[in-house]
């Protein structure tokens, strides 16, 4: 994983959400953190899978509820085309145990509520160093 271990390498992240405001907020959080390069943005699961395969990022921040291919469908496909990529599922569905369990069962490294998006860069950094 490309983490900044003193050599200046930054973790590559792809953001996936159909809400432009959420993508903007996430991009701002990751850019301000300084440990990450946002290398791609997708509005749906199909585009997310394509970007994951093409860019092979260290992390994908993946929304669940999107038009077309949703996050549930995209998650196992992303894991298949980019097996070294840590997928962090983010959703407005709240902190329901079944959502976190389903995300983990499908291969997610972590789950975070959209309401707690501010903590996401640290969470992504932790799963990327562990993965």
N, CA, C and O atoms as CSV, one atom per row, in Angstrom:
chain,resi,resn,atom,element,x,y,z
A,1,UNK,N,N,0.825,-1.190,0.000
A,1,UNK,CA,C,0.000,0.000,0.000
A,1,UNK,C,C,0.867,1.251,0.000
A,1,UNK,O,O,1.905,1.298,0.661
A,2,UNK,N,N,0.445,2.239,-0.728
A,2,UNK,CA,C,1.219,3.472,-0.803
A,2,UNK,C,C,0.778,4.416,0.293
A,2,UNK,O,O,-0.200,5.149,0.149
A,3,UNK,N,N,1.504,4.387,1.373
A,3,UNK,CA,C,1.242,5.335,2.446
A,3,UNK,C,C,2.477,6.185,2.615
A,3,UNK,O,O,3.565,5.786,2.201
A,4,UNK,N,N,2.330,7.333,3.208
A,4,UNK,CA,C,3.449,8.248,3.348
A,4,UNK,C,C,4.345,7.803,4.488
A,4,UNK,O,O,4.187,8.246,5.625
A,5,UNK,N,N,5.275,6.934,4.180
A,5,UNK,CA,C,6.215,6.450,5.173
A,5,UNK,C,C,7.494,7.251,5.133
A,5,UNK,O,O,8.577,6.689,5.298
A,6,UNK,N,N,7.398,8.552,4.917
A,6,UNK,CA,C,8.554,9.403,4.866
A,6,UNK,C,C,9.075,9.605,3.447
A,6,UNK,O,O,9.955,10.436,3.221
A,7,UNK,N,N,8.543,8.859,2.501
A,7,UNK,CA,C,9.031,8.974,1.127
A,7,UNK,C,C,8.132,9.847,0.259
A,7,UNK,O,O,8.397,9.999,-0.934
A,8,UNK,N,N,7.092,10.415,0.821
A,8,UNK,CA,C,6.219,11.306,0.073
A,8,UNK,C,C,5.112,10.625,-0.698
A,8,UNK,O,O,4.258,11.307,-1.266
A,9,UNK,N,N,5.096,9.289,-0.739
A,9,UNK,CA,C,4.033,8.577,-1.451
A,9,UNK,C,C,2.709,8.802,-0.735
A,9,UNK,O,O,2.639,8.781,0.493
A,10,UNK,N,N,1.662,9.017,-1.524
A,10,UNK,CA,C,0.348,9.244,-0.928
A,10,UNK,C,C,-0.607,8.164,-1.386
A,10,UNK,O,O,-0.478,7.627,-2.486
A,11,UNK,N,N,-1.568,7.851,-0.532
A,11,UNK,CA,C,-2.550,6.814,-0.802
A,11,UNK,C,C,-3.534,7.288,-1.866
A,11,UNK,O,O,-4.125,8.360,-1.743
A,12,UNK,N,N,-3.703,6.478,-2.911
A,12,UNK,CA,C,-4.632,6.801,-3.998
A,12,UNK,C,C,-6.039,6.352,-3.609
A,12,UNK,O,O,-6.250,5.215,-3.188
A,13,UNK,N,N,-7.000,7.271,-3.758
A,13,UNK,CA,C,-8.382,7.018,-3.372
A,13,UNK,C,C,-9.318,7.352,-4.531
A,13,UNK,O,O,-9.124,8.340,-5.239
A,14,UNK,N,N,-10.342,6.503,-4.711
A,14,UNK,CA,C,-11.434,6.775,-5.649
A,14,UNK,C,C,-12.690,7.014,-4.818
A,14,UNK,O,O,-12.989,6.239,-3.909
A,15,UNK,N,N,-13.424,8.074,-5.122
A,15,UNK,CA,C,-14.658,8.430,-4.420
A,15,UNK,C,C,-15.855,8.046,-5.278
A,15,UNK,O,O,-15.888,8.340,-6.473
A,16,UNK,N,N,-16.840,7.387,-4.666
A,16,UNK,CA,C,-18.013,6.927,-5.412
A,16,UNK,C,C,-19.281,7.324,-4.661
A,16,UNK,O,O,-19.555,6.810,-3.576
A,17,UNK,N,N,-20.041,8.230,-5.239
A,17,UNK,CA,C,-21.314,8.660,-4.657
A,17,UNK,C,C,-22.090,9.399,-5.729
A,17,UNK,O,O,-21.503,10.130,-6.527
A,18,UNK,N,N,-23.400,9.218,-5.758
A,18,UNK,CA,C,-24.225,9.910,-6.746
A,18,UNK,C,C,-24.571,11.330,-6.317
A,18,UNK,O,O,-25.169,12.076,-7.092
A,19,UNK,N,N,-24.208,11.718,-5.103
A,19,UNK,CA,C,-24.476,13.067,-4.610
A,19,UNK,C,C,-23.217,13.915,-4.750
A,19,UNK,O,O,-22.216,13.665,-4.079
A,20,UNK,N,N,-23.272,14.918,-5.623
A,20,UNK,CA,C,-22.107,15.769,-5.889
A,20,UNK,C,C,-21.598,16.458,-4.627
A,20,UNK,O,O,-20.390,16.627,-4.465
A,21,UNK,N,N,-22.500,16.860,-3.730
A,21,UNK,CA,C,-22.083,17.529,-2.495
A,21,UNK,C,C,-21.246,16.607,-1.613
A,21,UNK,O,O,-20.286,17.052,-0.984
A,22,UNK,N,N,-21.603,15.334,-1.564
A,22,UNK,CA,C,-20.855,14.364,-0.756
A,22,UNK,C,C,-19.474,14.134,-1.367
A,22,UNK,O,O,-18.479,14.067,-0.645
A,23,UNK,N,N,-19.410,14.014,-2.689
A,23,UNK,CA,C,-18.118,13.836,-3.365
A,23,UNK,C,C,-17.230,15.051,-3.108
A,23,UNK,O,O,-16.041,14.906,-2.827
A,24,UNK,N,N,-17.805,16.244,-3.203
A,24,UNK,CA,C,-17.042,17.469,-2.954
A,24,UNK,C,C,-16.519,17.487,-1.519
A,24,UNK,O,O,-15.349,17.791,-1.287
A,25,UNK,N,N,-17.379,17.165,-0.563
A,25,UNK,CA,C,-16.975,17.149,0.844
A,25,UNK,C,C,-15.868,16.122,1.078
A,25,UNK,O,O,-14.864,16.421,1.725
A,26,UNK,N,N,-16.054,14.922,0.555
A,26,UNK,CA,C,-15.044,13.872,0.741
A,26,UNK,C,C,-13.720,14.283,0.106
A,26,UNK,O,O,-12.661,14.107,0.708
A,27,UNK,N,N,-13.776,14.826,-1.104
A,27,UNK,CA,C,-12.545,15.272,-1.770
A,27,UNK,C,C,-11.834,16.320,-0.913
A,27,UNK,O,O,-10.620,16.250,-0.722
A,28,UNK,N,N,-12.584,17.278,-0.404
A,28,UNK,CA,C,-12.009,18.329,0.433
A,28,UNK,C,C,-11.351,17.736,1.676
A,28,UNK,O,O,-10.238,18.123,2.031
A,29,UNK,N,N,-12.029,16.802,2.339
A,29,UNK,CA,C,-11.475,16.166,3.536
A,29,UNK,C,C,-10.174,15.429,3.227
A,29,UNK,O,O,-9.196,15.557,3.964
A,30,UNK,N,N,-10.161,14.665,2.148
A,30,UNK,CA,C,-8.965,13.902,1.791
A,30,UNK,C,C,-7.820,14.819,1.367
A,30,UNK,O,O,-6.670,14.577,1.732
A,31,UNK,N,N,-8.120,15.862,0.605
A,31,UNK,CA,C,-7.066,16.779,0.172
A,31,UNK,C,C,-6.470,17.538,1.350
A,31,UNK,O,O,-5.257,17.738,1.406
A,32,UNK,N,N,-7.307,17.961,2.287
A,32,UNK,CA,C,-6.809,18.684,3.461
A,32,UNK,C,C,-5.970,17.791,4.365
A,32,UNK,O,O,-5.046,18.263,5.028
A,33,UNK,N,N,-6.289,16.514,4.392
A,33,UNK,CA,C,-5.560,15.577,5.243
A,33,UNK,C,C,-4.092,15.472,4.830
A,33,UNK,O,O,-3.210,15.376,5.683
A,34,UNK,N,N,-3.834,15.489,3.529
A,34,UNK,CA,C,-2.468,15.474,3.041
A,34,UNK,C,C,-1.858,14.109,2.781
A,34,UNK,O,O,-0.793,14.024,2.169
A,35,UNK,N,N,-2.498,13.040,3.228
A,35,UNK,CA,C,-1.957,11.694,3.017
A,35,UNK,C,C,-2.505,11.023,1.766
A,35,UNK,O,O,-2.110,9.903,1.443
A,36,UNK,N,N,-3.411,11.693,1.058
A,36,UNK,CA,C,-4.160,11.051,-0.018
A,36,UNK,C,C,-4.123,11.837,-1.318
A,36,UNK,O,O,-3.986,13.061,-1.325
A,37,UNK,N,N,-4.248,11.107,-2.414
A,37,UNK,CA,C,-4.506,11.692,-3.728
A,37,UNK,C,C,-5.832,11.119,-4.206
A,37,UNK,O,O,-5.959,9.906,-4.370
A,38,UNK,N,N,-6.820,11.979,-4.431
A,38,UNK,CA,C,-8.081,11.525,-5.009
A,38,UNK,C,C,-7.828,11.397,-6.508
A,38,UNK,O,O,-7.674,12.394,-7.213
A,39,UNK,N,N,-7.788,10.150,-6.982
A,39,UNK,CA,C,-7.410,9.888,-8.373
A,39,UNK,C,C,-8.607,9.647,-9.284
A,39,UNK,O,O,-8.454,9.564,-10.503
A,40,UNK,N,N,-9.808,9.535,-8.693
A,40,UNK,CA,C,-10.989,9.317,-9.515
A,40,UNK,C,C,-12.266,9.537,-8.740
A,40,UNK,O,O,-12.301,9.431,-7.514
A,41,UNK,N,N,-13.321,9.847,-9.485
A,41,UNK,CA,C,-14.654,10.021,-8.917
A,41,UNK,C,C,-15.645,9.311,-9.820
A,41,UNK,O,O,-15.532,9.362,-11.045
A,42,UNK,N,N,-16.620,8.648,-9.207
A,42,UNK,CA,C,-17.649,7.939,-9.963
A,42,UNK,C,C,-19.012,8.269,-9.376
A,42,UNK,O,O,-19.141,8.530,-8.179
A,43,UNK,N,N,-20.028,8.254,-10.232
A,43,UNK,CA,C,-21.392,8.551,-9.811
A,43,UNK,C,C,-22.240,7.308,-9.621
A,43,UNK,O,O,-23.351,7.390,-9.096
A,44,UNK,N,N,-21.724,6.140,-10.047
A,44,UNK,CA,C,-22.484,4.898,-9.893
A,44,UNK,C,C,-21.516,3.722,-9.798
A,44,UNK,O,O,-20.308,3.876,-9.981
A,45,UNK,N,N,-22.063,2.564,-9.514
A,45,UNK,CA,C,-21.255,1.381,-9.318
A,45,UNK,C,C,-20.506,0.927,-10.550
A,45,UNK,O,O,-19.365,0.476,-10.454
A,46,UNK,N,N,-21.134,1.042,-11.702
A,46,UNK,CA,C,-20.484,0.602,-12.942
A,46,UNK,C,C,-19.203,1.390,-13.199
A,46,UNK,O,O,-18.160,0.824,-13.525
A,47,UNK,N,N,-19.304,2.706,-13.044
A,47,UNK,CA,C,-18.133,3.562,-13.228
A,47,UNK,C,C,-17.085,3.283,-12.145
A,47,UNK,O,O,-15.884,3.344,-12.406
A,48,UNK,N,N,-17.545,2.980,-10.940
A,48,UNK,CA,C,-16.625,2.660,-9.840
A,48,UNK,C,C,-15.794,1.423,-10.150
A,48,UNK,O,O,-14.587,1.407,-9.912
A,49,UNK,N,N,-16.430,0.395,-10.676
A,49,UNK,CA,C,-15.726,-0.841,-11.028
A,49,UNK,C,C,-14.693,-0.555,-12.118
A,49,UNK,O,O,-13.559,-1.029,-12.046
A,50,UNK,N,N,-15.089,0.217,-13.119
A,50,UNK,CA,C,-14.174,0.562,-14.210
A,50,UNK,C,C,-12.957,1.321,-13.689
A,50,UNK,O,O,-11.823,1.011,-14.057
A,51,UNK,N,N,-13.193,2.323,-12.827
A,51,UNK,CA,C,-12.086,3.108,-12.279
A,51,UNK,C,C,-11.189,2.269,-11.375
A,51,UNK,O,O,-9.966,2.409,-11.408
A,52,UNK,N,N,-11.790,1.402,-10.572
A,52,UNK,CA,C,-10.988,0.547,-9.690
A,52,UNK,C,C,-10.066,-0.345,-10.511
A,52,UNK,O,O,-8.895,-0.518,-10.173
A,53,UNK,N,N,-10.597,-0.908,-11.586
A,53,UNK,CA,C,-9.779,-1.781,-12.432
A,53,UNK,C,C,-8.671,-0.995,-13.132
A,53,UNK,O,O,-7.529,-1.448,-13.207
A,54,UNK,N,N,-9.017,0.173,-13.637
A,54,UNK,CA,C,-8.064,0.990,-14.389
A,54,UNK,C,C,-6.991,1.614,-13.493
A,54,UNK,O,O,-5.812,1.619,-13.850
A,55,UNK,N,N,-7.392,2.140,-12.334
A,55,UNK,CA,C,-6.484,2.917,-11.490
A,55,UNK,C,C,-5.816,2.116,-10.373
A,55,UNK,O,O,-4.773,2.523,-9.862
A,56,UNK,N,N,-6.407,0.979,-9.987
A,56,UNK,CA,C,-5.889,0.155,-8.892
A,56,UNK,C,C,-5.534,1.016,-7.667
A,56,UNK,O,O,-4.391,1.004,-7.210
A,57,UNK,N,N,-6.519,1.764,-7.139
A,57,UNK,CA,C,-6.237,2.625,-5.991
A,57,UNK,C,C,-6.030,1.799,-4.718
A,57,UNK,O,O,-6.401,0.627,-4.662
A,58,UNK,N,N,-5.447,2.413,-3.721
A,58,UNK,CA,C,-5.319,1.747,-2.427
A,58,UNK,C,C,-6.668,1.670,-1.717
A,58,UNK,O,O,-6.907,0.760,-0.923
A,59,UNK,N,N,-7.560,2.641,-2.011
A,59,UNK,CA,C,-8.862,2.657,-1.346
A,59,UNK,C,C,-9.949,3.195,-2.268
A,59,UNK,O,O,-9.705,4.039,-3.131
A,60,UNK,N,N,-11.159,2.676,-2.055
A,60,UNK,CA,C,-12.363,3.182,-2.709
A,60,UNK,C,C,-13.353,3.505,-1.605
A,60,UNK,O,O,-13.638,2.663,-0.753
A,61,UNK,N,N,-13.875,4.724,-1.617
A,61,UNK,CA,C,-14.935,5.135,-0.708
A,61,UNK,C,C,-16.230,4.955,-1.485
A,61,UNK,O,O,-16.480,5.687,-2.442
A,62,UNK,N,N,-17.066,3.985,-1.088
A,62,UNK,CA,C,-18.193,3.522,-1.902
A,62,UNK,C,C,-19.533,3.734,-1.217
A,62,UNK,O,O,-19.776,3.202,-0.134
A,63,UNK,N,N,-20.403,4.515,-1.851
A,63,UNK,CA,C,-21.777,4.697,-1.381
A,63,UNK,C,C,-22.577,3.432,-1.689
A,63,UNK,O,O,-22.231,2.687,-2.606
A,64,UNK,N,N,-23.632,3.192,-0.936
A,64,UNK,CA,C,-24.475,2.020,-1.169
A,64,UNK,C,C,-25.618,2.340,-2.125
A,64,UNK,O,O,-25.793,1.666,-3.140
A,65,UNK,N,N,-26.393,3.366,-1.799
A,65,UNK,CA,C,-27.594,3.669,-2.578
A,65,UNK,C,C,-27.282,4.632,-3.717
A,65,UNK,O,O,-27.069,5.825,-3.502
A,66,UNK,N,N,-27.259,4.087,-4.939
A,66,UNK,CA,C,-26.991,4.881,-6.142
A,66,UNK,C,C,-27.864,4.341,-7.267
A,66,UNK,O,O,-28.264,3.177,-7.241
A,67,UNK,N,N,-28.163,5.186,-8.261
A,67,UNK,CA,C,-28.932,4.691,-9.408
A,67,UNK,C,C,-28.090,3.727,-10.237
A,67,UNK,O,O,-26.861,3.744,-10.169
A,68,UNK,N,N,-28.757,2.898,-11.011
A,68,UNK,CA,C,-28.027,1.918,-11.814
A,68,UNK,C,C,-27.429,0.863,-10.900
A,68,UNK,O,O,-28.107,0.347,-10.012
A,69,UNK,N,N,-26.170,0.545,-11.116
A,69,UNK,CA,C,-25.493,-0.429,-10.262
A,69,UNK,C,C,-25.193,0.223,-8.912
A,69,UNK,O,O,-24.447,1.199,-8.838
A,70,UNK,N,N,-25.782,-0.328,-7.844
A,70,UNK,CA,C,-25.565,0.252,-6.521
A,70,UNK,C,C,-24.285,-0.299,-5.886
A,70,UNK,O,O,-23.591,-1.133,-6.468
A,71,UNK,N,N,-23.997,0.185,-4.690
A,71,UNK,CA,C,-22.789,-0.239,-3.993
A,71,UNK,C,C,-22.761,-1.710,-3.643
A,71,UNK,O,O,-21.696,-2.328,-3.643
A,72,UNK,N,N,-23.931,-2.287,-3.340
A,72,UNK,CA,C,-23.985,-3.719,-3.019
A,72,UNK,C,C,-23.529,-4.560,-4.208
A,72,UNK,O,O,-22.805,-5.542,-4.041
A,73,UNK,N,N,-23.954,-4.173,-5.404
A,73,UNK,CA,C,-23.541,-4.901,-6.610
A,73,UNK,C,C,-22.078,-4.630,-6.951
A,73,UNK,O,O,-21.346,-5.533,-7.357
A,74,UNK,N,N,-21.667,-3.389,-6.783
A,74,UNK,CA,C,-20.315,-2.990,-7.181
A,74,UNK,C,C,-19.232,-3.546,-6.264
A,74,UNK,O,O,-18.135,-3.860,-6.727
A,75,UNK,N,N,-19.518,-3.673,-4.982
A,75,UNK,CA,C,-18.491,-4.063,-4.009
A,75,UNK,C,C,-17.762,-5.361,-4.367
A,75,UNK,O,O,-16.533,-5.353,-4.436
A,76,UNK,N,N,-18.467,-6.475,-4.597
A,76,UNK,CA,C,-17.721,-7.698,-4.938
A,76,UNK,C,C,-16.998,-7.603,-6.286
A,76,UNK,O,O,-15.967,-8.245,-6.485
A,77,UNK,N,N,-17.537,-6.808,-7.205
A,77,UNK,CA,C,-16.875,-6.632,-8.502
A,77,UNK,C,C,-15.581,-5.834,-8.349
A,77,UNK,O,O,-14.574,-6.143,-8.985
A,78,UNK,N,N,-15.616,-4.813,-7.507
A,78,UNK,CA,C,-14.402,-4.034,-7.232
A,78,UNK,C,C,-13.350,-4.932,-6.594
A,78,UNK,O,O,-12.177,-4.879,-6.962
A,79,UNK,N,N,-13.768,-5.751,-5.643
A,79,UNK,CA,C,-12.829,-6.667,-4.977
A,79,UNK,C,C,-12.227,-7.648,-5.987
A,79,UNK,O,O,-11.070,-8.050,-5.855
A,80,UNK,N,N,-13.010,-8.027,-6.987
A,80,UNK,CA,C,-12.519,-8.967,-7.997
A,80,UNK,C,C,-11.494,-8.314,-8.927
A,80,UNK,O,O,-10.461,-8.913,-9.227
A,81,UNK,N,N,-11.776,-7.081,-9.388
A,81,UNK,CA,C,-10.884,-6.434,-10.360
A,81,UNK,C,C,-9.714,-5.702,-9.703
A,81,UNK,O,O,-8.714,-5.406,-10.358
A,82,UNK,N,N,-9.842,-5.412,-8.410
A,82,UNK,CA,C,-8.781,-4.710,-7.673
A,82,UNK,C,C,-8.653,-5.335,-6.284
A,82,UNK,O,O,-9.016,-4.707,-5.289
A,83,UNK,N,N,-8.143,-6.562,-6.208
A,83,UNK,CA,C,-8.133,-7.296,-4.941
A,83,UNK,C,C,-7.298,-6.667,-3.829
A,83,UNK,O,O,-7.515,-6.972,-2.656
A,84,UNK,N,N,-6.357,-5.805,-4.166
A,84,UNK,CA,C,-5.530,-5.150,-3.144
A,84,UNK,C,C,-6.159,-3.852,-2.638
A,84,UNK,O,O,-5.636,-3.229,-1.714
A,85,UNK,N,N,-7.267,-3.447,-3.234
A,85,UNK,CA,C,-7.930,-2.194,-2.873
A,85,UNK,C,C,-8.811,-2.379,-1.645
A,85,UNK,O,O,-9.627,-3.299,-1.589
A,86,UNK,N,N,-8.640,-1.501,-0.662
A,86,UNK,CA,C,-9.508,-1.495,0.519
A,86,UNK,C,C,-10.766,-0.704,0.170
A,86,UNK,O,O,-10.683,0.448,-0.256
A,87,UNK,N,N,-11.925,-1.322,0.350
A,87,UNK,CA,C,-13.191,-0.646,0.065
A,87,UNK,C,C,-13.830,-0.243,1.386
A,87,UNK,O,O,-14.075,-1.081,2.254
A,88,UNK,N,N,-14.097,1.052,1.525
A,88,UNK,CA,C,-14.787,1.574,2.697
A,88,UNK,C,C,-16.182,1.973,2.243
A,88,UNK,O,O,-16.345,2.882,1.430
A,89,UNK,N,N,-17.180,1.288,2.773
A,89,UNK,CA,C,-18.569,1.562,2.420
A,89,UNK,C,C,-19.057,2.727,3.272
A,89,UNK,O,O,-18.859,2.753,4.487
A,90,UNK,N,N,-19.696,3.687,2.618
A,90,UNK,CA,C,-20.249,4.850,3.306
A,90,UNK,C,C,-21.709,4.968,2.894
A,90,UNK,O,O,-22.044,4.820,1.719
A,91,UNK,N,N,-22.584,5.238,3.874
A,91,UNK,CA,C,-24.000,5.300,3.544
A,91,UNK,C,C,-24.776,6.185,4.503
A,91,UNK,O,O,-24.395,6.378,5.658
A,92,UNK,N,N,-25.877,6.714,3.990
A,92,UNK,CA,C,-26.802,7.495,4.801
A,92,UNK,C,C,-27.790,6.591,5.533
A,92,UNK,O,O,-28.658,7.082,6.255
A,93,UNK,N,N,-27.665,5.286,5.356
A,93,UNK,CA,C,-28.595,4.350,5.991
A,93,UNK,C,C,-28.421,4.280,7.504
A,93,UNK,O,O,-29.260,3.707,8.199
A,94,UNK,N,N,-27.346,4.855,8.013
A,94,UNK,CA,C,-27.140,4.873,9.453
A,94,UNK,C,C,-26.336,3.690,9.941
A,94,UNK,O,O,-25.850,2.882,9.149
A,95,UNK,N,N,-26.202,3.595,11.238
A,95,UNK,CA,C,-25.375,2.543,11.845
A,95,UNK,C,C,-26.254,1.368,12.228
A,95,UNK,O,O,-26.635,1.207,13.388
A,96,UNK,N,N,-26.563,0.565,11.255
A,96,UNK,CA,C,-27.332,-0.648,11.498
A,96,UNK,C,C,-26.382,-1.823,11.372
A,96,UNK,O,O,-25.640,-1.922,10.395
A,97,UNK,N,N,-26.399,-2.695,12.330
A,97,UNK,CA,C,-25.476,-3.834,12.368
A,97,UNK,C,C,-25.563,-4.677,11.097
A,97,UNK,O,O,-24.545,-5.152,10.593
A,98,UNK,N,N,-26.783,-4.863,10.578
A,98,UNK,CA,C,-26.922,-5.698,9.388
A,98,UNK,C,C,-26.253,-5.075,8.163
A,98,UNK,O,O,-25.766,-5.798,7.294
A,99,UNK,N,N,-26.224,-3.746,8.084
A,99,UNK,CA,C,-25.568,-3.069,6.964
A,99,UNK,C,C,-24.058,-3.271,7.052
A,99,UNK,O,O,-23.414,-3.628,6.065
A,100,UNK,N,N,-23.501,-3.042,8.229
A,100,UNK,CA,C,-22.061,-3.240,8.420
A,100,UNK,C,C,-21.680,-4.697,8.184
A,100,UNK,O,O,-20.655,-4.977,7.564
A,101,UNK,N,N,-22.498,-5.623,8.674
A,101,UNK,CA,C,-22.221,-7.054,8.486
A,101,UNK,C,C,-22.276,-7.437,7.007
A,101,UNK,O,O,-21.426,-8.182,6.521
A,102,UNK,N,N,-23.278,-6.924,6.299
A,102,UNK,CA,C,-23.394,-7.239,4.868
A,102,UNK,C,C,-22.203,-6.670,4.096
A,102,UNK,O,O,-21.646,-7.336,3.223
A,103,UNK,N,N,-21.820,-5.436,4.423
A,103,UNK,CA,C,-20.678,-4.814,3.749
A,103,UNK,C,C,-19.410,-5.635,3.974
A,103,UNK,O,O,-18.643,-5.870,3.040
A,104,UNK,N,N,-19.196,-6.063,5.201
A,104,UNK,CA,C,-18.023,-6.879,5.526
A,104,UNK,C,C,-18.069,-8.215,4.799
A,104,UNK,O,O,-17.056,-8.677,4.274
A,105,UNK,N,N,-19.243,-8.836,4.769
A,105,UNK,CA,C,-19.391,-10.130,4.091
A,105,UNK,C,C,-19.088,-10.023,2.594
A,105,UNK,O,O,-18.608,-10.978,1.983
A,106,UNK,N,N,-19.370,-8.862,2.011
A,106,UNK,CA,C,-19.110,-8.657,0.585
A,106,UNK,C,C,-17.676,-8.204,0.302
A,106,UNK,O,O,-17.290,-8.039,-0.855
A,107,UNK,N,N,-16.893,-8.005,1.362
A,107,UNK,CA,C,-15.483,-7.673,1.171
A,107,UNK,C,C,-15.049,-6.284,1.576
A,107,UNK,O,O,-13.905,-5.904,1.326
A,108,UNK,N,N,-15.934,-5.508,2.198
A,108,UNK,CA,C,-15.546,-4.165,2.633
A,108,UNK,C,C,-14.562,-4.239,3.795
A,108,UNK,O,O,-14.653,-5.121,4.649
A,109,UNK,N,N,-13.627,-3.304,3.813
A,109,UNK,CA,C,-12.671,-3.210,4.914
A,109,UNK,C,C,-13.294,-2.501,6.105
A,109,UNK,O,O,-12.894,-2.728,7.247
A,110,UNK,N,N,-14.287,-1.630,5.836
A,110,UNK,CA,C,-14.916,-0.859,6.911
A,110,UNK,C,C,-16.225,-0.261,6.404
A,110,UNK,O,O,-16.498,-0.232,5.204
A,111,UNK,N,N,-17.020,0.211,7.355
A,111,UNK,CA,C,-18.291,0.876,7.062
A,111,UNK,C,C,-18.346,2.151,7.887
A,111,UNK,O,O,-17.986,2.146,9.064
A,112,UNK,N,N,-18.795,3.243,7.279
A,112,UNK,CA,C,-18.939,4.502,8.003
A,112,UNK,C,C,-20.233,5.184,7.558
A,112,UNK,O,O,-20.614,5.126,6.388
A,113,UNK,N,N,-20.891,5.825,8.507
A,113,UNK,CA,C,-22.101,6.584,8.201
A,113,UNK,C,C,-21.717,7.904,7.537
A,113,UNK,O,O,-20.679,8.483,7.856
A,114,UNK,N,N,-22.549,8.375,6.618
A,114,UNK,CA,C,-22.283,9.667,5.982
A,114,UNK,C,C,-22.229,10.787,7.014
A,114,UNK,O,O,-21.485,11.753,6.848
A,115,UNK,N,N,-23.011,10.659,8.071
A,115,UNK,CA,C,-23.015,11.682,9.113
A,115,UNK,C,C,-21.652,11.804,9.796
A,115,UNK,O,O,-21.357,12.822,10.421
A,116,UNK,N,N,-20.823,10.764,9.677
A,116,UNK,CA,C,-19.496,10.765,10.303
A,116,UNK,C,C,-18.390,10.823,9.251
A,116,UNK,O,O,-17.286,10.325,9.475
A,117,UNK,N,N,-18.684,11.424,8.118
A,117,UNK,CA,C,-17.745,11.481,7.004
A,117,UNK,C,C,-16.432,12.164,7.377
A,117,UNK,O,O,-15.391,11.863,6.794
A,118,UNK,N,N,-16.471,13.068,8.329
A,118,UNK,CA,C,-15.260,13.776,8.746
A,118,UNK,C,C,-14.169,12.870,9.275
A,118,UNK,O,O,-12.992,13.224,9.218
A,119,UNK,N,N,-14.538,11.702,9.789
A,119,UNK,CA,C,-13.546,10.762,10.320
A,119,UNK,C,C,-13.011,9.819,9.247
A,119,UNK,O,O,-12.136,9.000,9.528
A,120,UNK,N,N,-13.517,9.922,8.042
A,120,UNK,CA,C,-13.183,8.957,6.996
A,120,UNK,C,C,-11.703,8.934,6.604
A,120,UNK,O,O,-11.168,7.838,6.438
A,121,UNK,N,N,-10.996,10.075,6.440
A,121,UNK,CA,C,-9.577,9.972,6.081
A,121,UNK,C,C,-8.762,9.134,7.067
A,121,UNK,O,O,-7.933,8.330,6.642
A,122,UNK,N,N,-8.976,9.303,8.350
A,122,UNK,CA,C,-8.243,8.498,9.338
A,122,UNK,C,C,-8.619,7.033,9.237
A,122,UNK,O,O,-7.761,6.160,9.371
A,123,UNK,N,N,-9.898,6.755,9.002
A,123,UNK,CA,C,-10.351,5.371,8.843
A,123,UNK,C,C,-9.703,4.745,7.609
A,123,UNK,O,O,-9.210,3.619,7.672
A,124,UNK,N,N,-9.700,5.460,6.503
A,124,UNK,CA,C,-9.090,4.940,5.277
A,124,UNK,C,C,-7.597,4.712,5.492
A,124,UNK,O,O,-7.059,3.695,5.054
A,125,UNK,N,N,-6.931,5.636,6.153
A,125,UNK,CA,C,-5.498,5.461,6.426
A,125,UNK,C,C,-5.255,4.207,7.250
A,125,UNK,O,O,-4.296,3.477,7.001
A,126,UNK,N,N,-6.116,3.951,8.230
A,126,UNK,CA,C,-5.920,2.772,9.077
A,126,UNK,C,C,-6.156,1.476,8.311
A,126,UNK,O,O,-5.406,0.518,8.500
A,127,UNK,N,N,-7.169,1.415,7.455
A,127,UNK,CA,C,-7.407,0.172,6.715
A,127,UNK,C,C,-6.362,-0.032,5.623
A,127,UNK,O,O,-6.069,-1.170,5.257
A,128,UNK,N,N,-5.807,1.035,5.109
A,128,UNK,CA,C,-4.768,0.887,4.085
A,128,UNK,C,C,-3.454,0.407,4.682
A,128,UNK,O,O,-2.714,-0.313,4.012
A,129,UNK,N,N,-3.143,0.774,5.898
A,129,UNK,CA,C,-1.901,0.304,6.506
A,129,UNK,C,C,-2.048,-1.108,7.026
A,129,UNK,O,O,-1.059,-1.829,7.157
A,130,UNK,N,N,-3.287,-1.518,7.328
A,130,UNK,CA,C,-3.542,-2.871,7.816
A,130,UNK,C,C,-3.682,-3.839,6.661
A,130,UNK,O,O,-3.253,-4.989,6.759
A,131,UNK,N,N,-4.287,-3.381,5.550
A,131,UNK,CA,C,-4.573,-4.264,4.413
A,131,UNK,C,C,-3.320,-4.840,3.803
A,131,UNK,O,O,-3.396,-5.601,2.838
